[in-house]
Amino acid sequence: MYTRNVRALGAAALICLLLPAAAFAKDPEGVWAGTLKRENLNTVDAEFRFNDSTVHFGSPYRCSVPIARGADDATVSYTFGTSTGGGMFCQGLEDAKVVLTPSADGKVLSIAFSTSGTIGKGNWSGKLKPAAAARP
C-alpha cells in the first residue's frame, strides 16, 4: 500500500513539473508590445511581430531585426538575426538569445536578453502585452 502511494505521489509530482514546460512551448502569436529596460539605465519601446518574425525598436534606436524560434521545446526562446535596416543597436543583437516567459493567464510575456554590442550593451528585460495592431 505504501509503495503505491509513493508511486502515485511521484507520478503527480512529475505531471506538475511537465505541465508548465508544455505551456512554455506554445509560441506567441500576433503583435506584442512593451517597454524594455537595460539594467536600470535606459528604456526602449519594442514591438514583437511573431507573425512575420520581426522585432521593431523605437527611439532612440529605431531599427528592426528578424527573430528565429529556438530549438528548445521546453522554453519559448528566439534568437535575433541580422538586422537589414541598419542601426548599431540591432546589429549588436545578432545571435543573442531572447527568452520569453508567459504569465499564468497568458496575457503578459516577460522578456529577457543580453547584448554585447557597442550600443545598448547589457542585460535587457521587460513585459510585453498583446497590441491591437502593428505600428507602421
C-alpha positions as CSV (number, residue, x, y, z in Angstrom):
1,M,0.0,0.0,0.0
2,Y,2.8,2.4,1.0
3,T,4.7,1.8,-2.3
4,R,1.6,2.5,-4.4
5,N,1.0,5.8,-2.6
6,V,4.7,6.8,-3.1
7,R,4.4,6.0,-6.8
8,A,1.2,7.9,-7.2
9,L,2.7,11.0,-5.5
10,G,5.8,10.7,-7.6
11,A,3.7,10.5,-10.8
12,A,1.6,13.5,-9.7
13,A,4.8,15.5,-9.0
14,L,6.2,14.6,-12.4
15,I,3.0,15.8,-14.1
16,C,3.1,19.0,-12.2
17,L,6.7,19.6,-13.4
18,L,5.9,18.8,-17.0
19,L,2.7,20.8,-17.4
20,P,4.4,24.2,-17.1
21,A,7.1,23.1,-19.5
22,A,4.4,22.2,-22.0
23,A,2.8,25.6,-21.5
24,F,6.1,27.3,-22.3
25,A,6.4,25.5,-25.6
26,K,3.5,27.4,-27.2
27,D,4.6,30.1,-29.5
28,P,3.1,33.6,-29.1
29,E,1.0,34.9,-32.0
30,G,0.3,38.3,-33.3
31,V,1.9,41.5,-32.1
32,W,3.1,42.1,-28.6
33,A,4.5,45.4,-27.4
34,G,6.0,46.9,-24.3
35,T,8.9,48.9,-22.8
36,L,12.2,47.2,-22.2
37,K,14.7,48.4,-19.7
38,R,18.5,47.9,-19.6
39,E,19.9,47.4,-16.1
40,N,18.0,50.4,-14.7
41,L,19.8,52.7,-17.2
42,N,17.6,53.4,-20.2
43,T,14.4,52.2,-21.9
44,V,13.2,51.5,-25.4
45,D,9.7,50.6,-26.7
46,A,9.7,47.3,-28.6
47,E,7.2,45.5,-30.8
48,F,7.5,41.8,-31.3
49,R,5.7,40.8,-34.5
50,F,5.5,37.0,-34.3
51,N,3.5,36.5,-37.5
52,D,6.4,37.9,-39.6
53,S,9.2,37.1,-37.1
54,T,10.5,40.6,-36.6
55,V,11.2,42.9,-33.7
56,H,10.9,46.7,-34.1
57,F,12.6,49.0,-31.6
58,G,11.6,52.6,-31.1
59,S,13.6,55.7,-30.2
60,P,16.4,56.2,-29.6
61,Y,17.4,53.0,-31.6
62,R,14.8,53.0,-34.4
63,C,15.7,49.7,-36.0
64,S,14.3,46.2,-36.6
65,V,15.7,42.7,-36.6
66,P,14.4,39.3,-37.5
67,I,14.0,36.6,-34.9
68,A,14.1,32.8,-35.3
69,R,12.5,30.3,-32.9
70,G,15.0,28.4,-30.7
71,A,15.3,24.7,-30.9
72,D,14.5,24.1,-27.2
73,D,10.8,23.0,-26.9
74,A,10.8,23.4,-23.1
75,T,11.1,27.2,-23.2
76,V,9.9,29.9,-25.5
77,S,13.1,31.3,-26.9
78,Y,14.2,33.1,-30.0
79,T,17.5,34.2,-31.5
80,F,18.0,37.6,-33.1
81,G,19.1,37.5,-36.7
82,T,21.0,40.0,-38.8
83,S,19.5,43.5,-39.0
84,T,18.7,44.5,-42.5
85,G,17.6,48.1,-41.6
86,G,20.9,49.0,-40.0
87,G,21.3,50.6,-36.6
88,M,24.2,49.8,-34.3
89,F,21.8,48.6,-31.6
90,C,20.1,46.0,-33.8
91,Q,23.5,44.9,-35.3
92,G,24.7,44.2,-31.7
93,L,21.8,41.9,-31.1
94,E,22.8,39.4,-33.8
95,D,22.8,35.8,-32.4
96,A,21.6,36.9,-28.9
97,K,19.1,34.6,-27.3
98,V,15.7,36.0,-26.2
99,V,13.8,34.1,-23.5
100,L,10.1,34.7,-23.2
101,T,8.2,33.6,-20.1
102,P,4.4,33.8,-20.3
103,S,2.3,34.7,-17.3
104,A,-0.1,32.1,-15.8
105,D,-3.0,33.7,-17.6
106,G,-1.1,34.2,-20.9
107,K,-1.8,37.9,-21.0
108,V,1.8,39.1,-20.4
109,L,5.2,37.9,-21.7
110,S,8.2,38.6,-19.6
111,I,11.3,39.0,-21.8
112,A,15.0,38.9,-21.1
113,F,18.1,39.1,-23.3
114,S,21.7,40.3,-23.2
115,T,23.6,42.1,-25.9
116,S,27.3,42.7,-26.2
117,G,27.1,45.3,-28.9
118,T,28.7,48.7,-28.5
119,I,25.3,50.5,-28.4
120,G,22.9,49.4,-25.6
121,K,25.3,46.8,-24.2
122,G,23.9,44.9,-21.2
123,N,21.0,42.9,-19.9
124,W,17.6,43.9,-21.0
125,S,14.2,42.9,-19.6
126,G,10.6,43.9,-19.7
127,K,7.0,43.0,-20.1
128,L,5.1,42.6,-23.4
129,K,1.3,42.7,-23.8
130,P,-0.8,41.9,-26.9
131,A,-1.0,45.0,-29.1
132,A,-4.1,46.0,-31.0
133,A,-2.2,46.4,-34.3
134,A,1.4,46.8,-35.5
135,R,2.7,50.3,-35.8
136,P,4.0,51.3,-39.2
